[in-house]
Amino acid sequence: MSVPLWFFLACVGWVGIKLVRPPLWLVAVLLLGGYLLADSLFAPAIDTATK
């Protein structure tokens, strides 16, 4: 069975929010920071490090 990465991350995020209950502003900052970091000059280094 093959599960798309976005679906897996959404499920892990949902479970994490339900169990840990972080503040909503922290979730928003992490999502926005990840989005902005993916479009920065550090993106190739992050891509290499995660493979």
C-alpha positions as CSV (number, residue, x, y, z in Angstrom):
1,M,0.0,0.0,0.0
2,S,1.4,3.4,-1.0
3,V,0.3,6.4,1.0
4,P,1.0,10.0,-0.3
5,L,3.5,11.9,1.8
6,W,1.1,14.9,2.2
7,F,-1.6,12.5,3.6
8,F,0.8,10.9,6.1
9,L,2.0,14.3,7.3
10,A,-1.6,15.6,7.6
11,C,-2.5,12.5,9.8
12,V,0.6,12.9,12.0
13,G,-0.1,16.6,12.4
14,W,-3.7,16.0,13.3
15,V,-2.8,13.4,15.9
16,G,0.0,15.7,17.3
17,I,-2.4,18.6,17.6
18,K,-5.0,16.4,19.4
19,L,-2.5,14.8,21.8
20,V,-0.1,17.7,22.5
21,R,-2.5,20.6,22.1
22,P,0.0,23.3,21.1
23,P,-1.2,26.9,20.8
24,L,-2.8,27.7,17.4
25,W,-0.3,30.5,16.8
26,L,2.6,28.0,17.2
27,V,1.1,25.7,14.5
28,A,0.6,28.7,12.2
29,V,4.2,29.9,12.7
30,L,5.6,26.5,12.0
31,L,3.5,26.0,8.9
32,L,4.4,29.5,7.5
33,G,8.0,29.1,8.4
34,G,8.3,25.7,6.7
35,Y,6.5,27.2,3.6
36,L,8.9,30.2,3.5
37,L,12.0,28.0,4.2
38,A,11.1,25.7,1.3
39,D,11.3,28.7,-1.1
40,S,14.6,30.0,0.3
41,L,18.2,29.5,-0.7
42,F,18.4,26.8,2.0
43,A,16.0,24.6,0.2
44,P,18.6,22.6,-1.8
45,A,20.6,22.0,1.4
46,I,17.5,20.8,3.2
47,D,16.5,18.6,0.3
48,T,20.0,17.0,0.3
49,A,20.0,16.4,4.0
50,T,16.6,14.7,4.0
51,K,17.4,12.3,1.2
